[in-house]
Amino acid sequence: MKTILKYCRKSTALIFAGLLIFVAPGVEAAGSLAGSKGDVRYPITIPTGTVGGCGKAYAAYVAAAGHSAFAATPIVPATEYFICGAWLNAPSQRAAEERALKSCQASKGKYKVTVAGACSIAASK
């Protein structure tokens, strides 16, 4: 009986080791969202020559490894300016979206902007 259990343990360990070889690369790839644009709700094109932190905030959003979101007012060439907000590495995609929207809205209040339009989620992951 001990001999059978000994062989069962060895074969079970080998099976799990074999499965780990196939599963581990997928787990590692799924663990990081870095470099992903995520769910893009509308195109994000930061105009050339834009002054401010929105270009850097969007680049940080794309580079973030965890759940993140980027919110902005409409980015329209005819509009003089736009406001944005981002939240990086939140516990969930929904939490990142809520915090990015609040960040964008707080920026609108801080700069007393009324003509830029409403903040909305441009992309999240």
Secondary structure as a PSIPRED ss2 file (coil, helix, strand):
# PSIPRED VFORMAT (PSIPRED V4.0)

   1 M C   1.000  0.000  0.000
   2 K H   0.000  1.000  0.000
   3 T H   0.000  1.000  0.000
   4 I H   0.000  1.000  0.000
   5 L H   0.000  1.000  0.000
   6 K H   0.000  1.000  0.000
   7 Y H   0.000  1.000  0.000
   8 C H   0.000  1.000  0.000
   9 R H   0.000  1.000  0.000
  10 K H   0.000  1.000  0.000
  11 S H   0.000  1.000  0.000
  12 T H   0.000  1.000  0.000
  13 A H   0.000  1.000  0.000
  14 L H   0.000  1.000  0.000
  15 I H   0.000  1.000  0.000
  16 F H   0.000  1.000  0.000
  17 A H   0.000  1.000  0.000
  18 G H   0.000  1.000  0.000
  19 L H   0.000  1.000  0.000
  20 L H   0.000  1.000  0.000
  21 I H   0.000  1.000  0.000
  22 F H   0.000  1.000  0.000
  23 V H   0.000  1.000  0.000
  24 A H   0.000  1.000  0.000
  25 P H   0.000  1.000  0.000
  26 G H   0.000  1.000  0.000
  27 V H   0.000  1.000  0.000
  28 E H   0.000  1.000  0.000
  29 A H   0.000  1.000  0.000
  30 A H   0.000  1.000  0.000
  31 G H   0.000  1.000  0.000
  32 S C   1.000  0.000  0.000
  33 L C   1.000  0.000  0.000
  34 A C   1.000  0.000  0.000
  35 G C   1.000  0.000  0.000
  36 S C   1.000  0.000  0.000
  37 K C   1.000  0.000  0.000
  38 G C   1.000  0.000  0.000
  39 D E   0.000  0.000  1.000
  40 V E   0.000  0.000  1.000
  41 R C   1.000  0.000  0.000
  42 Y C   1.000  0.000  0.000
  43 P C   1.000  0.000  0.000
  44 I C   1.000  0.000  0.000
  45 T C   1.000  0.000  0.000
  46 I C   1.000  0.000  0.000
  47 P C   1.000  0.000  0.000
  48 T C   1.000  0.000  0.000
  49 G C   1.000  0.000  0.000
  50 T C   1.000  0.000  0.000
  51 V C   1.000  0.000  0.000
  52 G C   1.000  0.000  0.000
  53 G C   1.000  0.000  0.000
  54 C H   0.000  1.000  0.000
  55 G H   0.000  1.000  0.000
  56 K H   0.000  1.000  0.000
  57 A H   0.000  1.000  0.000
  58 Y H   0.000  1.000  0.000
  59 A H   0.000  1.000  0.000
  60 A H   0.000  1.000  0.000
  61 Y H   0.000  1.000  0.000
  62 V H   0.000  1.000  0.000
  63 A H   0.000  1.000  0.000
  64 A C   1.000  0.000  0.000
  65 A C   1.000  0.000  0.000
  66 G C   1.000  0.000  0.000
  67 H E   0.000  0.000  1.000
  68 S E   0.000  0.000  1.000
  69 A E   0.000  0.000  1.000
  70 F E   0.000  0.000  1.000
  71 A E   0.000  0.000  1.000
  72 A E   0.000  0.000  1.000
  73 T C   1.000  0.000  0.000
  74 P C   1.000  0.000  0.000
  75 I C   1.000  0.000  0.000
  76 V C   1.000  0.000  0.000
  77 P C   1.000  0.000  0.000
  78 A C   1.000  0.000  0.000
  79 T C   1.000  0.000  0.000
  80 E C   1.000  0.000  0.000
  81 Y C   1.000  0.000  0.000
  82 F C   1.000  0.000  0.000
  83 I C   1.000  0.000  0.000
  84 C E   0.000  0.000  1.000
  85 G E   0.000  0.000  1.000
  86 A E   0.000  0.000  1.000
  87 W E   0.000  0.000  1.000
  88 L E   0.000  0.000  1.000
  89 N E   0.000  0.000  1.000
  90 A E   0.000  0.000  1.000
  91 P C   1.000  0.000  0.000
  92 S C   1.000  0.000  0.000
  93 Q H   0.000  1.000  0.000
  94 R H   0.000  1.000  0.000
  95 A H   0.000  1.000  0.000
  96 A H   0.000  1.000  0.000
  97 E H   0.000  1.000  0.000
  98 E H   0.000  1.000  0.000
  99 R H   0.000  1.000  0.000
 100 A H   0.000  1.000  0.000
 101 L H   0.000  1.000  0.000
 102 K H   0.000  1.000  0.000
 103 S H   0.000  1.000  0.000
 104 C H   0.000  1.000  0.000
 105 Q H   0.000  1.000  0.000
 106 A H   0.000  1.000  0.000
 107 S H   0.000  1.000  0.000
 108 K H   0.000  1.000  0.000
 109 G H   0.000  1.000  0.000
 110 K H   0.000  1.000  0.000
 111 Y C   1.000  0.000  0.000
 112 K C   1.000  0.000  0.000
 113 V C   1.000  0.000  0.000
 114 T C   1.000  0.000  0.000
 115 V C   1.000  0.000  0.000
 116 A C   1.000  0.000  0.000
 117 G C   1.000  0.000  0.000
 118 A C   1.000  0.000  0.000
 119 C C   1.000  0.000  0.000
 120 S E   0.000  0.000  1.000
 121 I E   0.000  0.000  1.000
 122 A E   0.000  0.000  1.000
 123 A E   0.000  0.000  1.000
 124 S E   0.000  0.000  1.000
 125 K C   1.000  0.000  0.000
